[in-house]
Amino acid sequence: MKQTDIDIDFADRERILKLIDCVPAMQIKDNEVRKHNSGVYVTAIPYDPINDCASIDYKSAEERGYFKLDFLNVNVYKLIKDEEHYQKMLQQEPPWERLKEKEFVEKIIHISNHYELIKNMEVNSIPRMAMFLAVIRPGKRHLLGQKWGKIADDIWSVPDDESYYFKKSHSVSYAVLVALHMNLINEKESLST
């Protein structure tokens, strides 16, 4: 049974981890047991006190019905002053035209290393940004250079070879975060001139 995972973004994940009773997920990498980078369980799960994490690898735990939450550090949120500022930045149309500026793109979360790709793709909306974020993943790279209609026809299908791809829900959420970050950077640059 394949379950949906949930990612929750925080400006400082350590603050929330101190407030809740949770067990870090366990991961086996290169035959070594280690804590998962972001995954935690907020329900009872067998615990390994030596490694201070779950005693079941997160993949096996999922197969057994345990539900992992990924608590992610997203430094973009540290730029938010308060709820009013957050809402203003979310509701404001991002400066899509600035995606042609290399120095601007290099500052933006999730796309900073993809200037050469994004400058030619005419990303001008949240849906297109979501598709762009999915296209730069290995499972969908074959769509690079295609027209938006062709990309839209295939982007949300599961790759046959099980290569890594972004689910639509992740892509849209990350696209909103990218747009928020664009607005925050634009605001900061406007205030400093």
N, C-alpha and C positions, 0 to 999 in steps of 0.2 A: 504494500500500500504506500504510494507516494504522497507525502504530505507537503503542504505549502510551507515555506519558511517565512519568517517575518523579520525584517530588518527595522530597527528603531534607531534613529539618529539622535545624538546628543552633542551638545557643545563640550561636555565633560562627562564621559561615561562613568568615571570613577565616583563621581558624586552620587549617581543613581545606584551604583552597586553597593555603596555604603548604606543605603536606605532600605534595600530589599534583601530578603533571605533567598539566596541563589547559590547554585553550584556551577562552576565553570565547566563547559563541555570539554571532553577529552578528544584528542586527535593523535593518531599514530602517523608519524612522518619519518621516513628513513629508518623504520623499525624502532623509533624512539617515541615514548609516551610524552606528550606535552599538552599544555592547556591550549584550547582553541583560541584564536586571536580575538574573537568577539562573541562567541556563542556561550549562552548560559541556560540553565534550567531553573525555572521558578517553582517547579513541582518536585516531589520526592523522586530521587534517582539514586541507584547505588553509588556510593562515594568512596574514593580512594584517598585516604588521609596522607599518604606518603607524597603523592603528586598534587594534592589539594585540588582535585577535579573529579568529575564523574569517572567511574571505573569501567565504563563502557564507551568505546569509540563512538563519536557522534553519528556515524553512518549506521552502525549496528543499533544504536539507541533509537534512531528514527524508524528502523525496521521493526523494532519492538514496541513502537507506539509512543515513545517519549517525544516531547515537543520542545525544540530548541528555539530560543530567541537570540538574534544577533543584535547586540548593543554596540553601535558604531560611534566612534569619535568623528565628528564633522566640525572642523574648526571654523567653517563659514558662519556657524551660528554664534560664534564669539563676537562677530561684527554687528550683531543685532542689539540695539540699545534697549528696546522694550517691546511690548506687544503691539503698540501703535506703529512703531517703526517697522516691525516685521510685516504687519498687514499692508502697510504702504508699499513696501518693497515687493511683496507678492502680487499686489494688484496692478503695479506699474508695468507698462509694456517694456520689455527689455530692449536695449539698443542693438537690435540684430545686425544693423549695418556695421557695427564695430567688430564683427567676426571676420572682417577683411583685414583687421589690424593685428599683426603678429604679436606685438607687445601686449595688447589687450588679451588675446586668446591665451597666451602663455601664463596668465594669472588665474585663469578660470578652472575651478575644480572639474575633474573628469575629462576635460578636453584639452588641457594645457599642452599636451604632447602631440596634438593632432591638427596643428594649424594648416599644414599643407593640404590635408583632406577637407577640412571644413571651409576653407576659403573659396573652394570651387563648388560647393554643394548647395548654396543658397538656403541655408537654414534660417528660417524667418518665423518660426512658430514653435510652441511646445510640442505638438505632434511630430514635426520634422526633427526637432532636437532629440526626441525620444527615439525616433528611427535611426538618427545618426549615432546615438550612443549604442544602439543594438548592432549597427553595421560595423562598428570598430571592434566587435568581439569576434573571436576566431570562427564561431559557427555561422557567421553571416558575412564574412569578408568578401565572399563571392559576389555580393551585391554592390561593392564599391564601384563607382563610376556609372551606375545605372540611373535611369530617370526615376523620379519620386514615385510614379505610378507602379513601376516594376518593383521597386523596393517595398512599397506598401502591400503588394500582392503576396510577398514571401516572408517579410521580416518577422512576423509573429509565429510562424510555423516552427515546430521542433525539428532541429537538424537530424537527418537520418543517421549520421555517424556519432551522435551523442557528444559532439564537440561543444565547448562552452558557448553559451549564448545568453542574452538578457531576455527575461520574460517581460511582457508588455508592462505589467504592474511596476517592475523595477525600473524599466526605462522611462516611464512617464514620471515616476517619483524623482528620479535623478535629473530628468529634464527640467522639472520645476525647480530643483535645487540649483541647477546651472543657471537658469533664468534669474533666480534670486541673487546668486553670486554676481552675475553680470550687472544687475541693478546696484548692488552694494559697491562694487568696484567703480562703476560709473559715478555714483553719488560721491564716493571718497575723492575721486579725481576732480570732480566739479567743485567740491568744497576747497580743495587745495590750490585751485587756480585763481 
